[in-house]
Amino acid sequence: MSLSAAPCRTLSTFLGLRKTIRLRHAAAAARDSGTRGYYGQSRPGEATRGRVVDLRSDTVTKPSLEMRRAMLECEVGDDVMGEDPTVNELQTLAADIFGMEAALFVPTGTMSNLIAVMVHCRERGDEMIVGDMCHIHIYEQGGSAQLAGVHSTTVTTLPDGTFDLEQLESKIRHGYPDAHYPRTRLICVENTHNVQGGRVLPLSFLQEVRALADRYGLAVHMDGARVMNAAVALGVPPSTILQHTHTVSVCLSKGLGSPVGTMLAGPRDFIAQAVRCRKALGGGMRQVGILAAAGKISLQEMVGRLEKDHQNAKTFAQAVKDCDPSLFALDIAAVETNILRFRLRDPSLTPAEFCARMGQVDEEEEATLGQGVSVLMYPHFGNSVRAVWHLDISPEDTQLAIGKLKYVASKHMKERNVKAQ
């Protein structure tokens, strides 16, 4: 081989290797592209046929034209310096609505909960008590331990989202500074309770938890991502619920329709420390008034309409209840807000398969229903399915979802009967 040919072959080999690596990366990206679903399901494909009714979560909402206009026209400043007037207005508004001394705009609910844990549990090795089915414990990557050095101990979450107070009291550590044990600092509650199907915590339960916490000098933090749904369901101001907690985290980007953001609220000294933690976690943003403007509309204009989501969820729940009882199991009384969770009783139809069928459109369906309807839901644990209503789902959408439910159920029953023959 000539010396002049060697560099050409080396370059050719390098380019070929680079192309191979690029193709492998593309294939891996394609494989991984569907793994970001909240409950491990792939997201809908671009080629979904027919009308789409997206019941995966109330996080999929789009900002309204009013929000977009407010975001365009708002006055902004440097929020890290405390100089963004729109953020300051939002924080004052939120504190007033929640009945708290102060509030802080935070990018996400996960960060907001983590900040609350960091401020309440001031020393590494402190401990918080949480429900074993709560969002903080299951869906936030163990950030309290991973990033804050805070240990968790759990109590059993009951079907209504509460827990047994005697068990709660038994989890409180005593004898500090005994070298063997962590120090109990915090009790966390979740309202509404996501995993248990949007259940609203009774005011009496919250009052008892607060009394127990006060007796032992502990703080109570509420993961109130959907506490506005709870307030609407109970017919009370949010402050009536939150009077029983020291701090709260409230999402603006779920049923309230904002594109981004969560409000963390509590005493002034708590929020002062929360500002420091937010900065350390990378949550200090600059001209963030363009997001806070949407948040103001969420709190001022979007709360009252949550009742529509609750009603649409109950309408669909009744349709599930009216289907063949051998296929679905549902407690209508447990449908209190915008989240619906129902179980599949037929072992031949798994939640994953049911959700796949609800999301697919075939020619037979188009011929039977007159159009294709893709209804997106998530499989849940306990052999169940979760569906969530929000501002982008109308009563008409709900009726389309009911039609698709009946179609899928009927088709499955026919297939089951044929196999049984």
C-alpha positions, -999 to 999 in steps of 0.1 A, spaced: 0 0 0 14 34 -9 19 61 17 -5 84 -2 -33 58 1 -30 53 38 -44 87 49 -74 82 26 -82 47 40 -78 60 75 -102 89 68 -126 65 51 -125 42 81 -130 71 105 -160 84 85 -175 49 84 -171 45 121 -187 78 128 -217 69 106 -221 36 125 -220 54 159 -245 80 146 -269 52 135 -265 34 167 -273 66 186 -304 72 164 -316 36 170 -311 40 208 -330 73 207 -358 57 188 -360 29 214 -359 53 243 -382 79 228 -413 62 244 -399 57 279 -406 91 294 -443 84 302 -452 92 338 -461 56 345 -437 39 320 -460 40 290 -449 54 257 -462 88 246 -486 89 216 -472 87 182 -473 115 157 -495 94 134 -524 89 158 -556 86 138 -588 105 145 -598 126 174 -574 125 204 -588 127 240 -557 130 262 -565 118 297 -529 109 307 -526 138 331 -537 174 338 -500 184 331 -507 183 293 -528 214 293 -519 243 269 -518 279 281 -548 299 270 -547 329 247 -552 351 277 -522 336 293 -501 340 262 -511 376 259 -503 383 296 -469 366 291 -462 388 262 -472 421 278 -460 417 314 -434 438 331 -402 419 341 -370 423 361 -343 401 377 -361 378 401 -329 366 418 -324 402 428 -361 403 438 -368 429 411 -393 411 389 -426 429 396 -448 403 380 -432 375 402 -436 397 433 -473 402 425 -478 365 420 -461 356 453 -482 382 472 -514 369 455 -506 333 463 -497 340 500 -530 359 504 -551 331 488 -534 304 508 -536 323 541 -498 322 545 -473 349 553 -452 346 522 -448 326 490 -421 317 465 -423 309 427 -405 277 420 -400 260 386 -415 226 395 -434 208 422 -406 183 428 -382 211 435 -408 229 457 -413 198 478 -376 192 481 -370 228 492 -397 223 519 -379 192 532 -345 209 531 -358 239 552 -378 219 577 -352 192 581 -322 214 588 -295 188 595 -284 158 574 -298 127 590 -331 143 600 -362 123 593 -396 130 578 -427 108 580 -446 102 547 -473 80 534 -460 50 516 -480 58 484 -473 96 483 -458 114 454 -428 126 474 -419 90 483 -426 73 450 -422 97 421 -395 123 431 -365 100 428 -358 99 465 -344 135 462 -349 141 499 -323 114 506 -302 118 474 -298 156 476 -308 167 511 -296 138 533 -330 134 549 -343 100 559 -379 89 553 -400 66 573 -434 56 560 -469 50 573 -495 30 554 -516 51 530 -553 43 534 -577 42 503 -589 77 510 -553 91 511 -552 94 549 -533 73 574 -538 58 608 -529 84 635 -518 58 660 -494 44 634 -482 79 626 -475 86 663 -456 54 666 -432 65 639 -421 96 658 -385 92 672 -378 100 708 -347 104 728 -327 128 706 -297 131 707 -294 93 711 -267 84 686 -286 55 671 -316 72 655 -325 101 632 -344 131 645 -381 134 635 -387 168 621 -415 167 595 -449 151 586 -459 153 549 -494 149 536 -507 149 500 -540 166 490 -555 156 467 -540 122 468 -527 113 433 -522 75 436 -555 70 455 -574 86 427 -576 123 435 -590 117 470 -596 148 491 -582 147 527 -609 154 553 -605 186 572 -609 166 605 -579 144 595 -557 174 588 -567 190 621 -558 158 640 -524 156 621 -516 192 630 -526 187 666 -503 156 668 -474 176 651 -478 205 675 -477 181 705 -443 168 694 -429 200 680 -430 188 644 -438 207 611 -465 197 587 -459 202 549 -486 196 524 -478 184 489 -508 203 476 -501 199 439 -539 198 434 -551 214 466 -572 238 446 -592 208 433 -596 198 470 -608 233 479 -634 233 450 -646 198 460 -651 208 496 -665 241 487 -641 260 510 -613 286 504 -578 270 502 -569 288 534 -595 267 553 -575 236 543 -541 251 547 -547 265 582 -538 230 594 -503 230 577 -472 250 582 -462 250 545 -477 240 512 -466 234 476 -492 242 449 -488 234 412 -499 260 387 -491 237 357 -518 211 363 -555 218 363 -548 255 366 -533 256 331 -500 274 334 -472 261 313 -447 261 342 -445 267 379 -453 259 415 -459 281 445 -443 273 478 -458 291 507 -454 294 545 -440 316 572 -417 345 562 -386 330 578 -393 297 561 -396 314 526 -364 333 533 -345 300 538 -364 286 508 -350 313 486 -315 301 495 -323 265 488 -340 273 455 -308 291 444 -286 261 454 -308 237 434 -305 259 403 -341 272 405 -331 309 407 -343 324 374 -340 359 360 -368 376 340 -393 349 350 -422 373 351 -431 359 316 -441 327 334 -454 343 366 -479 362 344 -496 330 335 -495 319 371 -515 350 381 -542 341 357 -542 305 370 -549 317 405 -574 344 395 -593 329 367 -588 291 365 -598 278 400 -636 281 396 -637 260 364 -621 230 381 -657 219 390 -662 212 353 -633 187 353 -647 170 384 -681 167 367 -666 153 335 -647 127 355 -678 116 374 -697 113 341 -671 90 327 -669 71 360 -707 64 358 -702 50 323 -675 27 336 -698 16 364 -726 9 338 -703 -13 317 -702 -51 322 -694 -56 359 -672 -86 351 -648 -62 333 -645 -31 355 -646 -24 392 -651 12 404 -663 29 436 -683 59 425 -681 75 459 -643 76 456 -644 98 425 -641 132 442 -621 154 419 -606 152 384 -587 119 388 -604 86 381 -589 52 389 -607 20 381 -597 -17 382 -599 -43 355 -615 -75 368 -610 -97 337 -575 -114 339 -575 -117 301 -574 -79 297 -544 -62 314 -543 -25 321 -516 -20 296 -536 -39 269 -567 -19 277 -549 14 275 -533 3 242 -568 -5 228 -582 28 239 -554 46 222 -556 27 189 -579 34 160 -589 7 134 -612 7 104 -638 -13 122 -641 14 149 -644 41 123 -672 22 106 -690 15 139 -686 49 156 -684 71 125 -650 84 134 -618 73 151 -612 83 187 -578 78 204 -582 80 242 -549 82 260 -547 68 296 -521 52 318 -519 18 334 -517 22 371 -507 -2 399 -531 -25 416 -543 -38 382 -559 -4 376 -561 24 350 -558 61 357 -575 89 337 -573 126 345 -596 154 334 -585 190 327 -593 222 310 -586 208 275 -612 180 279 -648 192 271 -680 174 279 -680 164 242 -646 149 245 -658 130 276 -687 116 256 -663 105 228 -642 88 254 -673 70 267 -682 58 232 -647 45 228 -649 28 262 -681 10 252 -666 0 219 -635 -15 234 -654 -33 262 -679 -47 237 -652 -59 213 -633 -75 241 -664 -93 254 -671 -107 219 -635 -119 216 -637 -135 250 -670 -153 242 -656 -166 209 -626 -181 228 -648 -196 253 -668 -216 227 
